[in-house]
Structures are given as C-alpha cells and as structure tokens.
Amino acid sequence: MLGLLPLKWLARFQEGGIANQFFMALMVTIPVMNFGMLMGWQSPMTPILQAEDGPAPEPITDETISWMASITFFPPIFCGLFVGDLADRWGRKITTLLTSLALVISWAITLFSLSPWALITSRAVAGLACAGCYVVTPLYLKEVAADNIRGALGSLFILSQNLGYLLVYIAGDFFSFSAVMWLCTAIPVLHMLVFLAMPETPVFLVKQGKFQEARVALAWLRNTSVDDKNLEEEVQIMEREEEYAKSMKKASWKSLVQDKTTFKAFRIAVNVMLSQETCGYLVVLMYAGSIFEQASESISLKLSPNKQTIVVGAIQLLGSIVASCIVEKTGRKWLLAGTSFATGLSMLALGGWFYITSMSIWLPGWLPVVAMCLCIFADAAGYQPVPYVITSELFSFQHRGMVTSFVSSVDALSDFLQTKAYDPLLKLLGIHWVFIMFSLVCFIGTLYTVLYVPETKDRTLEEIYAILDGRQKEKRKDVEAGDEISRL
C-alpha cells in the first residue's frame, strides 16, 4: 500500500495538467528569481567591492552602494505603465523575454566594468527588469492557472524572488566573486533560450483572435487533447468574453473610475499593495546584521555576515514555501490579515526592545532575533505574496494590465523613497520609533483587510464584484454545472 502512495500522488499531480501548469509557472518566474539574485548580490559582495585589494579599480564608497540599492526602483516608477501596455500589445511571452534580456544586459555591464558608473548603470538597467517582473509575471501566472491552483501559482512569484536571494547568499559564501558573476549571468541567458518554446497565455491569444493557438496552448496546460469537450467549453467562454469586451468601450482610466465596483476594486488593490510595501520589511532586512550583532553580546550566537544573510534568506524561502502550500486552504483574506498582524507584532517587539535597551535596561538578546525571524517568516508567508494574488484576481483582462502597471509604479516609488530615506529617518527618530511606526502600518493594514478586502479564493470575477456591490454575502456559492464563468 505504501508503495502505491507515490503513484497516486503523481497521478493526482498530473490530473488537470497541474504538473504542466507548475512547470510553466516555474519557467515564468525564473526572471524573478534572477532579479532576487541581483538584489541579494549586493549584500555578500559589498565588503569585497569596498576592499582595498578587491576586484573593483578603486574601493566603492558608501554613497555608491546607497545609489546601487535605490536606483533599481527608480525606472519602474515611470516605465511600469509602459511595460503593462507592452504586455497587452506584444503579449506576455515577448515581454517576459525582454525582461530576461534586461537582466542579461545588467549583469553584462557589471562583468565589463566594476567602476562606480558601471555599477549604478547596471542597477538602473535592472530597474527595467524589475518593472517586467512585477507587472508581467503576476499576469502570466494568473492567466495560465486553473482556478483551483490559482493562489498557489500566484504565490510562486515571491517564492522565486526569495529563492534568488538565498541562492546568491550561498553562492557568495562558497564561490569566488567572478564565479558568482558568471552564474548570475548564465541564468537569464539560458532562460531566454528555453522560454522560446513556452506558450503564450490562452487569454492573450484569444484577444488576438488566434483561437486555434489558444486551444493548443490551453490543451497543453490542462494536459488534455485539443478535441476535449471541457477544453472547448473553456475556449468558447473566453471567446464570448472577448466579444463582449469588444462590444464595450475600450478600457481606460476613465472607465475604471466611472464604474463604481471596478473603482472600489482598484482602491482595494492599491491599499493592500501600499500596506505591503510600507510595512518596514526592507528596514528589517537592512538592520538584520545589527540585530544579530547586538544579540551576540548576550547569547552565544556568533555568525559571520554571510552566514547571517543565509539564515535570513532561508527563513524567507521557508515562509514562501508555506504560503504556496496553504494559500488554497486558508484563502487570501485571512492569510493576509493573519500575516500582517504577526508582522506588526514582531515590529512592535523590535521597537520595544530597542527602546527599552536604549535606556540601559537589560532584556534578553534572543528576543529581537525571534521577533526578526517571525517578521521575515510572516511577511514571506503571506504579507508579500498575497496582495499580488488578490490584485490579479480583482480585475478582468481589460483592466488587469493597466492596474498592475500602476500598482507596480507606486510600489517602486515607495521602495525608492524607503531606501533613500532610511538613514535620515533613522537619525531623526531612532530605530525604535521607526519600528513602532511600521508596526502601526501593519495593524492598520490588518484592520483594512478584515473590514474591506473580499475573499477571492475559488470565486469568479462576477462573484467578487457581487460581494463588492453588496449583492452577495461573502459566502462561497457552488457553481452549478453549465454555468458560464469568466476565466479572463
């Protein structure tokens, strides 16, 4: 009997094309993983770049390092909307390939030169890839996923980014500087070559009038034949939705604002994403080394800076794995509310610990370490990935691209301001008040989620909008056989 369990599990994984959809999702998120490697690369490589005998022509200054950290988030502020329009015109596949190309160029600049201008330029080019990752990837994942695994595939977005962080932390600890550089460059190059064989999303193909190509792509994703009856019904639903969309006015910001329900969904998407981006997660990651250092004074916790980043990366990845496993069971709303509340509690504990110890009052050194680990885990397990899933599920194909682009630009502006304002804010308020302030953001986000965010798990767009309109209580209604549901 035990020997049959793996076979049963494999058969279940193949059912409905789940294996194909997960493979497709992994391919789509490789640029996100490489972008995570690019962002994490700075942590283990900064001491090497600033060393007198390092590979750089001259030691890199703290000012250059600061600009490297922040400039990545500057281009997406302006080109996020452009990338969304590009994805709607040229397709998700081509835009994903262009994202990998931007990553190749970014790494190639660093391979060519380690001068300050080259390092900052490399990061600016990576900002274009950042826009591609944060705009196109959530759309791609939403449009290739079946309804029953939509949340699990959507949460792979943050999981891949955190995997990239961990991979580059480990590589930086075990390999030489040049070996890490070539490894990071090779990944997007290989991705571009392999991704050429991947299908475009069926939704976009239907929008382009390529119905037969949409059938072939959907058949592969669902692991069935092109002649399958259920597949044909799904494509017909997409065709009818597209005909309906063509009969309506073209989606625009004016139409979004004028439609009461769609505008309400837009406000929810912006608020949950802003809460996620301004929760102070970046500050915790920046201050992780200091927390480890202060904890080592009272407990026997001696870790090198590289080992510290590996611990942080492992916790992030673990949280992301948990999110992928439970998001279809817990639902989006309560996973987001629970993890935002846990993040707020850990932020409050960190702020309280730093405030009390600043008055020369002894507190155990393990407390900030536990609080920091809880913050990183809770954030990765829900607070980071779930808003992307919710945002992709709140809009039809016509508005999804433009809203995701706008939200991506707002997020990039928030990240840019946080990375540049971190030091001045720290000097003005002190680290304890910074953490306490961020805990309030988390608690406000929790309250907003509980009161205003609808549960989107296993619901069609029509059902979600019925809840927002107040026409349906937030209770899952079984979809009767034969009902037409929107998959766009």
SULRA-V692093 format. One line per field, one symbol per residue. phi: phi as a letter, one per 30 degrees, with the letter a starting at -180 (. if undefined). burial: I if it has 16 or more other C-alpha atoms within 10 Angstrom, else O. A space follows every 10 residues. Layout:
phi: ???
burial: ???
//
This chain:
phi: .dddeddddd dddddiiedd ddddddddcd eddddddddd edddceeddc ddcdddebed dddddddddc decdedecce dddddddddc jddddddddd dddddedded ddacdedddd deddddddde ddddcdeede dddccdedbe ddddddeded ddddeddddd dddccdeddd dddddddddd dddddedddd deddddddic dddddddddd dchbcddddd dddddddddd dddddddcdd dbddddddde dddddddddd ddddeddcdj edddddcedd dddddddcbd bcbdeddddd dddddedddd ddeddcddcd iddddddddd dddddddddd ddddddddci cdbedddddd dddddddddd daddddeddd ddcdbdedcd dddddddddd dddddddddd cededdddcj dddddddddd eddddddddd dbdddcdhcd dddddddddi dbddbdcddd djdccdcc
burial: OOOOOOOOOO OOOOOIIIII IIOIIIIIII IIIIIIIIII IIIIIOOIII OOOOIIOOII OOOOIOIIII IIIIIIIIII IIIIOIIIOO IIIIIIIIII IIIIIIIIII IOOIIIOIII IIIIIIIIII IIIIIIIIII IIIIIIOOII IIIIIIIIII IIIIIIIIII IIIOOOIOOI IOOIIOIIIO IIOOIOOOII IIIIIIIOOO IOIIIIIIII IIIIOIOOOO IIOIIIIIIO IIOOIOOOOO IOOOOIOOOO IIIIIIOIII IIIIIIIIII IIIIIOOIIO IIIOIIOOOO OOOOIIOIII IIIIIIIIII IIIIIIIIOO IIIIIIIIII IIIIIIIIII IIIIIOOOOO OOOOIIIIIO IIIIIIIIII IIIIIIIIII IIIIIIIIII IIIIIIIIII IIIIIIOIIO OIOOOOOOOI IIIIIIIIII IIIOIIOIIO OOIIIIIIII IOIIIOIIOO OOOOOOOOOO OOOOIIII
//
